[in-house]
Structure formats: structure tokens, C-alpha cells
């Protein structure tokens, strides 16, 4: 029987009993690899004149995993960036101070995206309102960016009033990497789509090594990490202590 796999990958946090909590489907995964490795102590005899190996002793067993995520979701980004996902509720801002000084042609960043109803005023004793389309323009409402067109006699720093919509934020390196449960619900495309199940019980993932933001190709979040020994499975001859492969055909 040959094997050529496709299927769905799920990731879950581990519950207190060592089994998965609610699982999350991570979207399309074009590649998934599990690597097994041993470390050995080798001894060479000293009597034959050829220094032949007469002992090979396994001193360590390691399992690692590597896979790529193609779904550019905030959940996957949080996983890859050791981030924390937080939802920002839409609201309004009054008198947000813009970068200072600003010159004609400069861009000013608002602290929020998805902005609307933008009003820019100066810092005169009696604040004057800049004219949209004459003194500034909204370069990107989604990104919250203004472009300065004409300073005139307005007094800096400029201040912005605006509304903004709900958005989801992922901060980098805000969370430790918890142990995860990885589940592959596979199909053997080389053998009538027969099902196979592969689970790794205790996976610790490294942060994303590279986040490609400008490319002609679809960006992949390539993750790798170690599948660790799970001491909650000691003595379980069915589950093993690192993971398992189940033929469901």
C-alpha cells in the first residue's frame, strides 16, 4: 500500500488531564512532517586494529514536527508569533495628538484603524479646523493614515477627532508557548481515500522564523517544534507516550 496524504490539522490546548481541550481547525496545511531521531553512544573496540564499533547505545529519543499554515487568520498568527489576540471595540477618539512637526507630503498615523468622521484641528488658543481635501486627506481609512497637503498658517501639533470600528489585534511575543495537542485527520489519496489518524500529545512550537509580507506567492506560516514525552500516558500501551498513528481503513 502506498501513501500520499491530505487531510485536516487541528490544534488544541492540553487540559489538566493531558487530553485536548476544544480543538481548532487551522485551515489549509500544504505540508506536515514528523521526524524521529535518536542520540547514540557508540563504543569502538581496541583489539582488532580496525577500531570497529562493538556497542551502540541509544541515549535519547526525540520527536519533532514541522508544518505550514496558509490561512492568515488572527488565531494562526497568535500561534505563530507567540501573540495574544484581543478584540478592540469600536469607539470614538477626541483630540488625539498627531506627530509633530508635520510638513507637506508627510503622513500621520492615527492610533486606530477603520476610521471615519475624521476632523483635524490645530493647537491655536481657539482651535481652527483644517479642511479635508485642502489641508489633509485620508490616505487610508482602513489603516488610519492621513496625508498632509497644505500646512497654511495652522498651529501644530494637529489634533484629530474620529470614530473607529472594531478590530482584532495580535501583539508579538506577549504569551508563553503552552503545550499543544496536534491532531491530523488524514486521507490516503493513493489508496481510495482511506482514513488515518495521527496525534501528537504534547507539542511545543517555536515562534515563526520568517513572516513574508510582500511576495508573489501565498504566504505560509511555517512552524516547527518538538513533540515531548507525555508523562500522563505512562503505562498506556495503546496511546504510547509521544503520539500515535491509527489505521482507520
Backbone as CSV, one residue per row, in Angstrom:
resi,resn,N_x,N_y,N_z,CA_x,CA_y,CA_z,C_x,C_y,C_z
1,UNK,0.846,-1.193,0.000,0.000,0.000,0.000,0.881,1.243,0.000
2,UNK,0.604,2.140,-0.910,1.317,3.413,-0.947,0.549,4.451,-0.132
3,UNK,1.256,5.516,0.220,0.598,6.585,0.977,0.937,7.934,0.378
4,UNK,-0.091,8.711,0.120,0.042,10.120,-0.260,-1.064,10.857,0.472
5,UNK,-0.676,11.670,1.416,-1.657,12.182,2.355,-2.180,13.573,2.090
6,UNK,-3.423,13.758,2.466,-4.048,15.056,2.639,-4.939,14.934,3.873
7,UNK,-5.490,16.055,4.305,-6.378,15.972,5.451,-6.433,17.257,6.242
8,UNK,-7.045,17.169,7.400,-7.254,18.332,8.253,-6.350,18.253,9.484
9,UNK,-5.823,19.419,9.855,-4.981,19.522,11.044,-5.717,20.349,12.092
10,UNK,-5.731,19.836,13.300,-6.357,20.518,14.430,-5.307,20.737,15.515
11,UNK,-5.434,21.842,16.219,-4.556,22.139,17.347,-5.423,22.482,18.551
12,UNK,-5.000,22.011,19.706,-5.749,22.286,20.937,-4.782,22.520,22.082
13,UNK,-5.224,23.292,23.044,-4.508,23.353,24.314,-4.750,22.042,25.056
14,UNK,-3.842,21.707,25.944,-3.989,20.492,26.739,-4.745,20.796,28.022
15,UNK,-5.724,19.962,28.304,-6.457,20.087,29.561,-5.613,19.521,30.701
16,UNK,-6.101,19.678,31.919,-5.348,19.245,33.098,-5.077,17.741,33.098
17,UNK,-5.946,16.966,32.435,-5.767,15.515,32.420,-4.840,15.048,31.304
18,UNK,-4.247,15.988,30.553,-3.329,15.621,29.487,-3.991,15.347,28.159
19,UNK,-5.300,15.483,28.076,-6.024,15.303,26.823,-6.429,16.672,26.269
20,UNK,-6.845,16.732,24.999,-7.074,18.044,24.390,-8.324,18.738,24.900
21,UNK,-8.218,20.056,25.028,-9.397,20.894,25.234,-10.042,21.098,23.863
22,UNK,-10.856,22.125,23.706,-11.523,22.364,22.425,-10.489,22.479,21.308
23,UNK,-10.720,21.747,20.222,-9.779,21.737,19.110,-10.154,22.810,18.092
24,UNK,-9.126,23.340,17.427,-9.332,24.366,16.407,-8.767,23.880,15.083
25,UNK,-9.591,23.916,14.032,-9.135,23.596,12.681,-8.307,24.766,12.178
26,UNK,-7.076,24.508,11.745,-6.146,25.594,11.418,-6.219,26.029,9.959
27,UNK,-7.097,25.420,9.171,-7.193,25.781,7.760,-6.279,24.914,6.909
28,UNK,-6.029,25.360,5.690,-5.255,24.555,4.748,-3.805,24.404,5.196
29,UNK,-3.347,23.153,5.216,-1.965,22.831,5.575,-1.357,22.062,4.403
30,UNK,-0.482,22.695,3.600,0.055,22.024,2.418,1.143,21.011,2.725
31,UNK,1.742,21.084,3.913,2.765,20.103,4.264,2.800,19.899,5.777
32,UNK,3.031,18.662,6.156,3.102,18.269,7.568,4.093,17.120,7.679
33,UNK,5.101,17.299,8.520,6.144,16.284,8.661,6.401,16.000,10.135
34,UNK,6.617,14.733,10.436,7.033,14.314,11.772,8.391,13.633,11.636
35,UNK,9.339,14.050,12.444,10.691,13.500,12.384,11.023,12.789,13.696
36,UNK,11.564,11.591,13.571,12.022,10.819,14.726,13.546,10.780,14.719
37,UNK,14.130,10.921,15.889,15.588,10.990,15.982,16.047,10.310,17.265
38,UNK,17.175,9.662,17.172,17.796,9.094,18.367,19.215,9.633,18.504
39,UNK,19.664,9.724,19.741,21.065,10.010,20.022,21.699,8.730,20.549
40,UNK,22.928,8.479,20.103,23.564,7.212,20.448,24.953,7.432,21.041
41,UNK,25.282,6.561,21.955,26.651,6.451,22.447,27.259,5.219,21.788
42,UNK,28.303,5.427,21.013,28.941,4.311,20.321,30.329,4.057,20.903
43,UNK,30.658,2.775,21.012,31.956,2.371,21.563,32.715,1.571,20.515
44,UNK,34.010,1.830,20.409,34.856,1.098,19.464,35.827,0.206,20.231
45,UNK,35.945,-1.042,19.739,36.871,-1.977,20.384,38.313,-1.588,20.038
46,UNK,39.227,-2.095,20.842,40.628,-1.688,20.705,41.575,-2.857,20.474
47,UNK,41.041,-4.009,20.055,41.898,-5.189,19.947,42.142,-5.652,18.517
48,UNK,41.266,-5.283,17.571,41.395,-5.819,16.212,42.324,-5.005,15.329
49,UNK,42.648,-3.809,15.746,43.433,-2.921,14.896,42.585,-2.146,13.904
50,UNK,41.259,-2.332,13.927,40.372,-1.647,12.976,39.383,-0.698,13.655
51,UNK,39.448,-0.641,14.970,38.559,0.235,15.742,37.090,0.061,15.315
52,UNK,36.629,-1.149,15.392,35.272,-1.479,14.982,34.283,-1.149,16.094
53,UNK,33.096,-0.724,15.685,32.050,-0.410,16.655,31.485,-1.703,17.223
54,UNK,31.567,-1.850,18.531,31.040,-3.062,19.158,29.879,-2.775,20.106
55,UNK,29.495,-1.481,20.233,28.351,-1.138,21.065,27.702,0.128,20.524
56,UNK,26.400,0.088,20.384,25.622,1.278,20.010,24.465,1.373,20.992
57,UNK,24.530,2.383,21.862,23.567,2.512,22.948,22.734,3.774,22.743
58,UNK,21.427,3.611,22.632,20.539,4.766,22.482,20.467,5.514,23.807
59,UNK,20.820,6.798,23.772,20.815,7.620,24.984,19.678,8.634,25.007
60,UNK,19.040,8.862,23.873,17.925,9.821,23.835,17.053,9.534,22.626
61,UNK,15.765,9.816,22.787,14.803,9.706,21.692,14.078,11.038,21.556
62,UNK,13.987,11.534,20.332,13.367,12.831,20.096,12.366,12.743,18.949
63,UNK,11.312,13.514,19.076,10.319,13.639,18.010,10.090,15.118,17.742
64,UNK,10.107,15.491,16.482,9.842,16.881,16.116,8.785,16.923,15.025
65,UNK,8.199,18.091,14.851,7.127,18.254,13.871,7.346,19.558,13.122
66,UNK,6.960,19.576,11.866,7.055,20.781,11.045,5.839,20.836,10.126
67,UNK,5.220,22.000,10.037,4.068,22.146,9.147,3.911,23.608,8.755
68,UNK,3.148,23.825,7.697,2.907,25.176,7.194,1.417,25.481,7.224
69,UNK,1.091,26.684,7.660,-0.287,27.162,7.676,-0.459,28.192,6.574
70,UNK,-1.524,28.061,5.802,-1.784,29.025,4.731,-2.934,29.969,5.060
71,UNK,-3.673,29.675,6.107,-4.768,30.567,6.491,-4.207,31.687,7.368
72,UNK,-4.285,32.916,6.846,-3.706,34.085,7.520,-4.724,34.637,8.506
73,UNK,-5.067,33.819,9.494,-6.065,34.210,10.488,-5.375,34.739,11.739
74,UNK,-6.114,35.498,12.532,-5.531,36.025,13.765,-5.207,34.904,14.749
75,UNK,-5.971,33.824,14.728,-5.663,32.688,15.602,-4.334,32.050,15.206
76,UNK,-4.126,31.861,13.901,-2.868,31.279,13.439,-1.695,32.224,13.672
77,UNK,-1.928,33.518,13.489,-0.861,34.487,13.749,-0.479,34.500,15.227
78,UNK,-1.468,34.420,16.099,-1.177,34.367,17.533,-0.357,33.124,17.874
79,UNK,-0.687,32.006,17.237,0.059,30.770,17.444,1.502,30.921,16.973
80,UNK,1.671,31.529,15.800,2.992,31.617,15.180,3.883,32.681,15.804
81,UNK,3.284,33.721,16.350,4.042,34.875,16.833,4.132,34.937,18.355
82,UNK,3.718,33.838,19.029,3.658,33.859,20.497,2.837,35.064,20.958
83,UNK,1.743,35.307,20.254,0.966,36.507,20.498,-0.289,36.259,21.307
84,UNK,-0.893,37.361,21.690,-2.183,37.346,22.363,-3.187,38.080,21.490
85,UNK,-4.292,37.411,21.205,-5.332,38.014,20.370,-6.308,38.774,21.245
86,UNK,-6.567,40.028,20.882,-7.520,40.833,21.641,-8.423,41.582,20.674
87,UNK,-9.693,41.661,21.019,-10.670,42.374,20.200,-10.811,43.800,20.711
88,UNK,-10.642,44.748,19.801,-10.786,46.166,20.133,-12.185,46.598,19.709
89,UNK,-12.961,47.057,20.645,-14.322,47.501,20.364,-14.299,48.889,19.735
90,UNK,-15.129,49.073,18.723,-15.208,50.380,18.082,-15.638,51.467,19.049
91,UNK,-15.120,52.679,18.840,-15.428,53.786,19.738,-15.077,55.099,19.044
92,UNK,-14.931,56.150,19.825,-14.559,57.463,19.296,-13.335,57.981,20.036
93,UNK,-12.605,58.868,19.373,-11.415,59.489,19.945,-11.548,60.995,19.800
94,UNK,-11.146,61.717,20.820,-11.179,63.177,20.794,-9.778,63.726,21.045
95,UNK,-9.358,64.644,20.185,-8.099,65.389,20.356,-6.874,64.487,20.460
96,UNK,-6.793,63.479,19.582,-5.579,62.665,19.527,-4.470,63.483,18.870
97,UNK,-3.362,63.637,19.558,-2.263,64.466,19.062,-1.503,63.712,17.972
98,UNK,-1.336,64.359,16.822,-0.613,63.756,15.712,0.881,64.021,15.852
99,UNK,1.660,63.321,15.017,3.107,63.528,15.010,3.420,65.010,14.798
100,UNK,4.499,65.457,15.426,4.840,66.887,15.389,6.361,67.055,15.321
101,UNK,6.869,67.830,14.342,6.106,68.609,13.353,5.762,67.771,12.132
102,UNK,4.792,68.253,11.371,4.418,67.655,10.101,4.643,68.672,8.991
103,UNK,5.132,68.180,7.845,5.348,69.035,6.679,4.486,68.542,5.532
104,UNK,4.359,69.365,4.515,3.579,68.981,3.338,4.158,67.696,2.739
105,UNK,3.298,66.738,2.473,3.727,65.448,1.929,3.948,64.380,2.978
106,UNK,4.004,64.796,4.252,4.158,63.809,5.327,2.859,63.035,5.550
107,UNK,3.019,61.864,6.157,1.876,61.039,6.542,1.812,60.980,8.065
108,UNK,0.610,61.017,8.585,0.396,60.947,10.031,-0.407,59.696,10.363
109,UNK,0.037,59.003,11.399,-0.600,57.755,11.825,-1.579,58.025,12.952
110,UNK,-2.794,57.537,12.769,-3.749,57.513,13.871,-3.534,56.227,14.677
111,UNK,-3.932,56.236,15.922,-3.682,55.088,16.788,-4.616,53.921,16.508
112,UNK,-5.651,54.145,15.703,-6.615,53.096,15.386,-6.839,53.039,13.884
113,UNK,-7.320,51.886,13.424,-7.697,51.721,12.034,-9.207,51.748,11.866
114,UNK,-9.653,51.560,10.627,-11.081,51.565,10.293,-11.745,52.858,10.777
115,UNK,-11.137,53.987,10.395,-11.583,55.281,10.916,-12.639,55.907,10.008
116,UNK,-13.436,56.771,10.604,-14.449,57.541,9.880,-14.699,58.835,10.647
117,UNK,-15.427,59.750,9.996,-15.795,61.030,10.632,-14.577,61.747,11.214
118,UNK,-13.520,61.826,10.414,-12.270,62.426,10.878,-12.356,63.951,10.806
119,UNK,-12.009,64.602,11.908,-11.915,66.064,11.970,-10.560,66.405,12.572
120,UNK,-9.786,67.258,11.870,-8.458,67.643,12.343,-8.467,69.120,12.711
121,UNK,-7.991,69.421,13.917,-7.921,70.804,14.395,-6.484,71.145,14.767
122,UNK,-6.197,72.448,14.826,-4.854,72.856,15.227,-4.814,73.177,16.712
123,UNK,-3.659,73.712,17.172,-3.462,73.969,18.602,-3.489,75.452,18.949
124,UNK,-4.153,76.244,18.136,-4.306,77.660,18.464,-5.162,77.807,19.720
125,UNK,-5.093,79.016,20.337,-5.906,79.260,21.527,-7.363,78.960,21.280
126,UNK,-7.851,79.371,20.135,-9.173,78.963,19.658,-8.927,78.037,18.478
127,UNK,-8.991,76.718,18.681,-8.585,75.769,17.636,-9.339,75.982,16.328
128,UNK,-8.578,75.976,15.238,-9.151,76.078,13.900,-9.198,74.691,13.277
129,UNK,-10.192,74.465,12.441,-10.380,73.158,11.810,-9.740,73.140,10.433
130,UNK,-8.867,72.164,10.203,-8.256,72.003,8.888,-9.308,71.503,7.909
131,UNK,-9.123,71.823,6.644,-10.098,71.481,5.615,-9.682,70.179,4.938
132,UNK,-10.546,69.179,5.037,-10.276,67.904,4.365,-10.260,68.114,2.862
133,UNK,-9.268,67.529,2.196,-9.127,67.686,0.757,-8.286,68.879,0.366
134,UNK,-8.100,69.836,1.295,-7.252,71.002,1.042,-5.997,70.959,1.902
135,UNK,-6.180,70.765,3.198,-5.043,70.720,4.120,-4.556,69.296,4.401
136,UNK,-5.440,68.356,4.285,-5.065,66.959,4.503,-6.052,66.072,3.767
137,UNK,-5.678,64.832,3.594,-6.592,63.837,3.044,-6.410,62.540,3.808
138,UNK,-7.443,61.729,3.782,-7.346,60.407,4.407,-6.702,59.472,3.396
139,UNK,-5.454,59.129,3.644,-4.721,58.258,2.732,-5.271,56.839,2.771
140,UNK,-5.571,56.350,3.967,-6.171,55.018,4.126,-7.024,55.012,5.381
141,UNK,-8.344,54.952,5.185,-9.246,54.885,6.339,-9.077,53.564,7.081
142,UNK,-8.855,52.482,6.343,-8.679,51.182,6.990,-7.447,51.166,7.892
143,UNK,-6.370,51.766,7.419,-5.122,51.748,8.180,-4.989,52.931,9.136
144,UNK,-5.860,53.907,9.022,-5.784,55.072,9.899,-4.612,55.974,9.567
145,UNK,-4.484,56.361,8.286,-3.359,57.174,7.833,-3.856,58.445,7.157
146,UNK,-3.291,59.570,7.556,-3.603,60.867,6.953,-2.386,61.375,6.187
147,UNK,-2.642,62.124,5.115,-1.565,62.774,4.360,-1.750,64.283,4.441
148,UNK,-0.663,64.982,4.759,-0.703,66.438,4.869,-0.516,67.058,3.486
149,UNK,-1.455,67.934,3.110,-1.423,68.572,1.790,-0.970,70.028,1.853
150,UNK,-1.373,70.735,2.889,-1.072,72.166,2.988,-1.128,72.570,4.463
151,UNK,-0.010,73.078,4.976,0.046,73.472,6.385,-0.645,74.808,6.619
152,UNK,-0.501,75.718,5.651,-1.076,77.050,5.810,-0.521,77.732,7.050
153,UNK,-1.363,78.440,7.764,-0.945,79.142,8.988,-1.418,78.422,10.242
154,UNK,-1.803,77.180,10.085,-2.300,76.416,11.231,-1.176,76.124,12.224
155,UNK,-1.546,76.050,13.488,-0.586,75.855,14.573,-0.504,74.365,14.930
156,UNK,0.703,73.849,14.881,0.914,72.448,15.272,1.213,72.359,16.776
157,UNK,0.995,71.173,17.384,0.587,69.909,16.766,-0.894,69.887,16.416
158,UNK,-1.204,69.108,15.369,-2.596,68.926,14.985,-3.227,67.840,15.864
159,UNK,-4.531,67.953,16.027,-5.268,67.000,16.854,-6.463,66.473,16.068
160,UNK,-6.709,65.164,16.203,-7.750,64.513,15.403,-8.870,63.976,16.282
161,UNK,-10.101,64.237,15.841,-11.287,63.576,16.387,-11.761,62.582,15.331
162,UNK,-12.143,61.402,15.747,-12.621,60.431,14.761,-13.331,59.277,15.460
163,UNK,-14.022,58.493,14.655,-14.607,57.228,15.106,-13.803,56.086,14.493
164,UNK,-13.810,54.950,15.153,-13.131,53.785,14.587,-13.951,52.532,14.853
165,UNK,-13.797,51.566,13.959,-14.562,50.328,14.040,-13.846,49.248,14.825
166,UNK,-14.558,48.160,15.058,-13.986,47.026,15.793,-12.866,46.385,14.982
167,UNK,-11.876,45.893,15.662,-10.733,45.260,15.013,-10.103,44.261,15.973
168,UNK,-9.278,43.376,15.428,-8.622,42.345,16.234,-7.116,42.578,16.186
169,UNK,-6.515,42.617,17.346,-5.093,42.920,17.480,-4.341,41.678,17.967
170,UNK,-3.178,41.432,17.377,-2.293,40.361,17.839,-0.944,40.984,18.169
171,UNK,-0.586,40.999,19.444,0.705,41.529,19.869,1.773,40.451,19.823
172,UNK,2.956,40.788,19.343,4.050,39.833,19.223,4.692,39.553,20.582
173,UNK,5.058,38.301,20.790,5.766,37.865,21.993,5.073,38.336,23.271
174,UNK,3.779,38.190,23.312,3.022,38.553,24.508,2.640,37.352,25.357
175,UNK,2.843,36.158,24.824,2.399,34.963,25.549,3.479,33.895,25.508
176,UNK,3.551,33.124,26.567,4.428,31.960,26.569,3.847,30.900,25.647
177,UNK,4.673,29.929,25.290,4.219,28.877,24.383,3.686,27.698,25.192
178,UNK,2.377,27.540,25.280,1.847,26.389,26.020,2.013,25.107,25.217
179,UNK,1.982,23.997,25.903,1.999,22.713,25.204,0.684,22.536,24.452
180,UNK,0.780,22.000,23.249,-0.397,21.814,22.393,-0.583,20.339,22.060
181,UNK,-1.806,20.020,21.739,-2.161,18.705,21.191,-2.371,18.903,19.697
182,UNK,-1.688,18.096,18.888,-1.821,18.198,17.432,-2.493,16.940,16.900
183,UNK,-3.513,17.134,16.086,-4.306,16.018,15.551,-4.407,16.156,14.031
184,UNK,-4.055,15.086,13.324,-4.150,15.046,11.864,-5.181,14.002,11.474
185,UNK,-6.271,14.452,10.888,-7.299,13.550,10.366,-7.025,13.379,8.881
186,UNK,-6.254,12.344,8.565,-5.710,12.194,7.228,-6.520,11.298,6.316
187,UNK,-6.270,11.488,5.028,-6.840,10.657,3.969,-5.703,10.209,3.060
188,UNK,-5.665,8.914,2.752,-4.644,8.380,1.859,-5.143,8.477,0.424
189,UNK,-4.686,9.490,-0.294,-5.160,9.699,-1.669,-4.607,8.653,-2.631
190,UNK,-3.628,7.868,-2.186,-3.088,6.803,-3.027,-3.806,5.481,-2.813
191,UNK,-4.775,5.459,-1.904,-5.470,4.210,-1.599,-6.928,4.491,-1.242
192,UNK,-7.679,4.973,-2.223,-9.137,5.134,-2.104,-9.567,6.014,-0.935
193,UNK,-8.737,7.003,-0.591,-9.051,7.955,0.486,-9.294,7.266,1.829
194,UNK,-8.565,6.185,2.063,-8.706,5.501,3.347,-8.216,6.411,4.474
195,UNK,-8.945,6.413,5.598,-8.618,7.358,6.672,-7.477,6.867,7.565
196,UNK,-6.720,7.840,8.050,-5.671,7.570,9.021,-5.693,8.704,10.048
197,UNK,-5.428,8.385,11.283,-5.402,9.381,12.353,-4.010,9.407,12.969
198,UNK,-3.448,10.605,13.097,-2.153,10.775,13.757,-2.304,11.858,14.814
199,UNK,-1.839,11.553,16.017,-1.911,12.521,17.106,-0.560,12.634,17.798
200,UNK,-0.183,13.852,18.120,0.963,14.137,18.977,0.416,14.812,20.224
201,UNK,0.792,14.301,21.383,0.092,14.683,22.608,0.611,15.964,23.266
202,UNK,1.882,16.250,23.075,2.485,17.362,23.828,3.511,18.059,22.944
203,UNK,3.031,18.990,22.147,3.874,19.690,21.177,4.170,21.097,21.679
204,UNK,5.430,21.453,21.673,5.818,22.832,21.961,6.397,23.435,20.691
205,UNK,5.802,24.509,20.220,6.166,25.099,18.936,7.112,26.275,19.125
206,UNK,8.072,26.387,18.230,8.940,27.557,18.190,8.194,28.707,17.522
207,UNK,8.603,29.947,17.786,7.962,31.061,17.083,8.309,31.036,15.603
208,UNK,7.480,31.683,14.829,7.688,31.764,13.384,9.054,32.357,13.084
209,UNK,9.815,31.692,12.224,11.152,32.168,11.881,11.116,33.319,10.886
210,UNK,10.113,33.316,10.014,10.050,34.332,8.961,8.599,34.585,8.585
211,UNK,8.213,35.845,8.579,6.875,36.237,8.156,7.009,37.028,6.863
212,UNK,6.660,36.403,5.757,6.798,37.032,4.441,5.568,37.899,4.189
213,UNK,5.783,39.197,4.026,4.674,40.135,3.887,4.482,40.636,2.460
214,UNK,5.539,40.673,1.664,5.418,41.067,0.260,6.012,39.957,-0.583
215,UNK,5.196,39.369,-1.430,5.630,38.242,-2.251,4.601,38.005,-3.344
216,UNK,5.021,37.340,-4.414,4.087,36.947,-5.470,3.393,35.632,-5.143
217,UNK,3.832,34.966,-4.082,3.259,33.682,-3.691,2.359,33.840,-2.467
218,UNK,1.585,32.808,-2.209,0.771,32.781,-0.995,1.693,32.636,0.215
219,UNK,1.518,33.506,1.196,2.347,33.448,2.400,2.017,32.204,3.220
220,UNK,3.065,31.529,3.651,2.916,30.370,4.524,3.513,30.689,5.890
221,UNK,2.832,30.263,6.923,3.362,30.348,8.280,3.972,28.988,8.603
222,UNK,5.278,28.867,8.423,5.957,27.592,8.612,6.411,27.465,10.059
223,UNK,5.871,26.474,10.737,6.131,26.278,12.161,6.828,24.945,12.400
224,UNK,7.647,24.924,13.414,8.311,23.683,13.803,8.427,23.653,15.320
225,UNK,8.631,22.474,15.829,8.750,22.342,17.272,9.002,20.900,17.662
226,UNK,8.953,20.653,18.945,9.244,19.329,19.483,7.977,18.677,20.007
227,UNK,7.860,17.383,19.748,6.813,16.577,20.374,7.434,15.924,21.601
228,UNK,6.974,16.329,22.759,7.619,15.938,24.007,7.018,14.666,24.598
229,UNK,7.773,14.061,25.463,7.311,12.914,26.250,6.148,13.357,27.134
230,UNK,5.071,12.597,27.100,3.865,12.926,27.866,3.758,11.975,29.049
231,UNK,4.077,12.488,30.236,4.091,11.607,31.403,2.702,11.244,31.904
232,UNK,1.644,11.832,31.306,0.282,11.419,31.678,-0.129,10.133,30.969
233,UNK,0.689,9.678,30.014,0.362,8.464,29.256,1.246,7.284,29.657
234,UNK,1.966,7.402,30.753,2.863,6.327,31.189,2.071,5.042,31.413
235,UNK,2.573,3.956,30.845,1.930,2.666,31.026,0.782,2.397,30.077
236,UNK,0.457,3.357,29.203,-0.641,3.163,28.255,-0.071,2.587,26.968
237,UNK,-0.247,1.285,26.787,0.350,0.614,25.632,-0.350,0.963,24.329
238,UNK,-1.564,1.498,24.395,-2.296,1.869,23.183,-1.900,3.268,22.721
239,UNK,-1.886,4.205,23.633,-1.612,5.590,23.256,-0.131,5.875,23.068
240,UNK,0.751,5.114,23.718,2.159,5.479,23.687,2.380,6.731,24.520
241,UNK,3.584,7.293,24.418,3.908,8.437,25.274,4.330,9.684,24.499
242,UNK,4.400,9.595,23.199,4.669,10.765,22.357,3.495,11.051,21.418
243,UNK,2.958,9.999,20.850,1.875,10.139,19.889,1.494,8.779,19.343
244,UNK,0.635,8.790,18.358,0.192,7.516,17.795,-0.251,7.697,16.352
245,UNK,-0.218,6.595,15.612,-0.745,6.505,14.251,-1.818,5.425,14.260
246,UNK,-3.005,5.762,13.767,-4.127,4.824,13.794,-4.612,4.576,12.367
247,UNK,-4.574,3.328,11.931,-5.127,2.935,10.632,-6.627,2.732,10.802
248,UNK,-7.418,3.583,10.171,-8.877,3.531,10.314,-9.567,2.896,9.111
249,UNK,-8.794,2.315,8.202,-9.399,1.763,6.982,-10.123,0.450,7.279
